[in-house]
Amino acid sequence: MPASPDPESGPPVRPVTGRRRASAVPALSIGCLDDVSAGTLLVAMPSLTDPTFAGTVVYVLDHSDTGTLGVVLGRPSQVEIRDVLPGWCDLAVSPGVFHVGGPCETDTALCLATASGAEPVPGLRPVADEVYLVDLDGDPVELVGRLTGLRVFAGYAGWSPGQLAGEIAEGAWACVPSRPGDVLSELSGPQLWRQVMGRQSGRLAVLSTAPADPAAN
């Protein structure tokens, strides 16, 4: 499995099309594209019924005129990190497995870590707050004692220019602030969805009491 992109150049953005299927339920539009930035969360709304993204929480890694890239949180796989990247398994939080970050380039590893302190750390590229993108081509020994947690993702989610704006306008996603602990949460996708929605206000908080997946209603 190829390692993560060079932290200095940033992760690639690969367009993904046809990932959203409109629901017969009228869309609930909350937020706008201006709210999206690295470190925010895209939370799937009930109108998003595509099984790839229904009921998901996506952590945004990069957002620019060239598109948007993020990783789906809370989807652990059965692949042990020690079997693919043995040098990194001791730094990873439980469970020590790859998490499915999205449908794009699933043979590519992206690694996120949390670290406190303002001192720059080689091999880490800041994303937002205390969250960093880790260069998996580096030496993990250099990061021992400097991280508060680490998680490895297989693949990512990507939107081409203009695609995410259309989906947000149609009510497929809400953009909300993240917390550093979100990327390392041990909660499953639906549980994390409910937790993130529950700490919002207004209509989003009300939705936290409904199933994340409309099919489960």
VMD Tcl script that draws the C-alpha trace (Angstrom):
set ca {
  {0.00 0.00 0.00}
  {1.52 3.36 -1.02}
  {2.27 5.73 1.82}
  {0.62 9.06 2.37}
  {1.43 12.04 0.13}
  {4.31 14.36 0.99}
  {3.06 16.58 3.86}
  {4.66 19.59 2.24}
  {2.79 19.20 -1.05}
  {-0.50 18.15 0.50}
  {-2.81 15.29 -0.44}
  {-4.09 14.97 -4.01}
  {-7.67 15.80 -4.85}
  {-9.31 13.32 -7.17}
  {-12.80 14.10 -8.46}
  {-15.62 11.83 -7.38}
  {-18.89 11.97 -9.23}
  {-22.26 10.34 -8.76}
  {-21.82 9.82 -5.03}
  {-25.10 11.36 -3.98}
  {-28.61 10.21 -4.78}
  {-31.45 12.66 -4.17}
  {-34.20 11.70 -1.78}
  {-37.89 12.24 -2.25}
  {-37.87 14.07 1.08}
  {-37.46 17.85 0.66}
  {-33.86 18.88 1.26}
  {-32.89 20.63 4.48}
  {-30.19 23.11 3.47}
  {-27.96 24.16 6.36}
  {-24.73 26.10 5.86}
  {-22.92 26.98 2.66}
  {-19.67 26.28 0.87}
  {-18.07 29.28 2.60}
  {-18.26 27.31 5.86}
  {-16.03 24.53 4.48}
  {-12.34 24.65 5.31}
  {-9.60 22.29 6.44}
  {-10.51 20.94 9.85}
  {-14.28 21.25 9.54}
  {-16.71 18.34 9.41}
  {-19.15 17.46 6.65}
  {-22.09 15.70 8.27}
  {-24.38 13.69 6.02}
  {-27.98 14.90 6.12}
  {-31.02 12.59 5.89}
  {-31.49 13.40 2.20}
  {-28.14 11.77 1.38}
  {-29.01 8.11 0.86}
  {-26.06 6.82 -1.16}
  {-24.66 3.95 0.97}
  {-21.11 5.22 0.47}
  {-21.85 8.36 2.47}
  {-25.23 7.93 4.19}
  {-24.93 8.61 7.91}
  {-21.26 9.60 7.71}
  {-19.05 12.27 9.22}
  {-16.23 13.45 6.93}
  {-13.20 15.32 8.24}
  {-12.06 17.90 5.67}
  {-8.34 17.81 4.94}
  {-8.13 20.28 2.09}
  {-10.53 22.70 0.39}
  {-9.60 24.99 -2.49}
  {-10.59 26.00 -6.01}
  {-9.30 22.63 -7.23}
  {-11.75 20.65 -5.11}
  {-12.26 19.21 -1.65}
  {-10.68 16.22 0.07}
  {-11.53 14.52 3.34}
  {-11.71 11.20 5.15}
  {-14.76 9.39 6.47}
  {-14.51 8.86 10.22}
  {-15.63 5.85 12.23}
  {-15.26 3.05 9.64}
  {-12.67 0.56 10.91}
  {-11.62 -2.22 8.55}
  {-10.28 -5.69 9.33}
  {-6.76 -4.84 8.13}
  {-4.25 -4.56 10.95}
  {-1.77 -1.69 10.72}
  {1.00 -3.97 11.98}
  {0.54 -6.19 8.92}
  {1.10 -3.34 6.44}
  {2.97 -0.56 8.28}
  {4.56 -2.34 11.25}
  {6.64 0.65 12.26}
  {3.53 2.75 12.90}
  {1.29 0.34 14.77}
  {2.60 1.26 18.24}
  {1.69 4.93 17.71}
  {-1.86 4.19 16.57}
  {-4.84 4.45 18.88}
  {-7.19 1.51 19.40}
  {-8.39 -0.26 17.35}
  {-5.06 -0.63 15.57}
  {-6.56 -1.14 12.13}
  {-6.89 0.83 8.93}
  {-10.05 2.93 8.75}
  {-11.88 3.24 5.44}
  {-11.41 6.90 4.56}
  {-13.46 6.87 1.37}
  {-13.90 5.39 -2.09}
  {-10.94 7.11 -3.80}
  {-7.58 5.35 -4.14}
  {-8.31 2.77 -1.48}
  {-4.78 1.36 -1.84}
  {-3.35 4.67 -0.60}
  {-2.72 5.32 3.10}
  {-3.43 8.69 4.73}
  {-2.39 9.19 8.32}
  {-3.78 11.73 10.78}
  {-2.38 12.45 14.22}
  {-3.02 14.81 17.08}
  {-0.25 16.63 18.89}
  {-0.19 19.46 21.39}
  {2.29 22.31 21.47}
  {3.25 25.00 19.00}
  {6.73 23.65 18.17}
  {6.95 22.38 14.55}
  {7.54 18.64 14.27}
  {9.30 17.21 11.19}
  {7.06 14.89 9.21}
  {3.85 16.56 10.35}
  {1.80 18.95 8.23}
  {-0.77 21.02 10.16}
  {-4.38 20.57 9.09}
  {-6.24 22.49 11.79}
  {-5.99 22.99 15.56}
  {-4.06 19.99 16.94}
  {-4.61 17.72 13.91}
  {-1.75 16.93 11.52}
  {-1.20 14.94 8.34}
  {1.65 12.48 8.89}
  {4.30 11.55 6.33}
  {4.33 7.76 6.47}
  {7.61 7.72 4.54}
  {9.27 9.24 7.60}
  {10.71 7.51 10.64}
  {8.01 6.78 13.26}
  {10.67 6.66 15.98}
  {11.09 10.43 15.63}
  {7.45 10.92 16.64}
  {7.48 8.77 19.77}
  {6.35 10.89 22.70}
  {5.41 13.81 20.46}
  {1.92 12.65 19.46}
  {-1.23 12.23 21.51}
  {-2.69 9.78 18.98}
  {-2.55 8.53 15.42}
  {-4.93 6.87 12.95}
  {-4.32 5.46 9.47}
  {-6.94 5.65 6.72}
  {-7.19 3.66 3.49}
  {-8.52 5.89 0.72}
  {-10.28 9.22 0.91}
  {-13.36 11.12 -0.24}
  {-13.00 13.78 -2.91}
  {-15.15 16.35 -4.69}
  {-14.31 18.09 -7.95}
  {-14.69 21.89 -8.26}
  {-18.33 22.90 -7.82}
  {-19.54 19.42 -6.88}
  {-19.62 19.88 -3.12}
  {-21.27 23.30 -3.48}
  {-24.14 21.70 -5.37}
  {-24.55 18.93 -2.81}
  {-24.58 21.37 0.10}
  {-27.12 23.58 -1.70}
  {-29.36 20.54 -2.18}
  {-29.17 19.69 1.52}
  {-26.92 16.63 1.33}
  {-24.34 17.94 3.82}
  {-24.07 20.26 6.79}
  {-20.70 21.78 7.57}
  {-19.93 22.09 11.30}
  {-16.84 22.72 13.47}
  {-14.75 19.75 14.51}
  {-12.91 18.87 17.69}
  {-9.39 17.39 17.63}
  {-10.66 14.20 19.25}
  {-13.11 13.52 16.41}
  {-10.45 12.04 14.12}
  {-9.38 9.55 16.82}
  {-12.83 8.75 18.19}
  {-13.54 5.09 18.91}
  {-17.21 5.61 18.10}
  {-18.66 3.90 15.05}
  {-19.85 6.07 12.16}
  {-23.52 6.23 13.25}
  {-22.57 6.86 16.88}
  {-20.16 9.61 15.91}
  {-22.80 11.13 13.61}
  {-25.23 11.29 16.51}
  {-22.63 12.76 18.87}
  {-21.56 15.48 16.41}
  {-25.16 16.40 15.60}
  {-26.07 16.42 19.28}
  {-23.54 19.11 20.14}
  {-24.97 21.47 17.50}
  {-27.91 23.81 17.96}
  {-31.28 24.30 16.32}
  {-32.39 21.93 13.58}
  {-29.16 19.91 13.61}
  {-29.56 19.11 17.30}
  {-33.12 17.93 16.65}
  {-31.86 15.63 13.89}
  {-29.48 13.97 16.36}
  {-32.42 12.04 17.79}
  {-33.28 10.57 14.38}
  {-31.49 7.63 12.72}
  {-28.36 8.68 10.82}
  {-29.44 6.41 7.98}
  {-33.01 7.19 6.79}
  {-33.41 3.53 5.81}
  {-33.21 2.62 9.49}
  {-36.25 4.71 10.35}
}
mol new
graphics top color blue
foreach p $ca { graphics top sphere $p radius 0.5 }
foreach p [lrange $ca 0 end-1] q [lrange $ca 1 end] { graphics top cylinder $p $q radius 0.2 }
display resetview
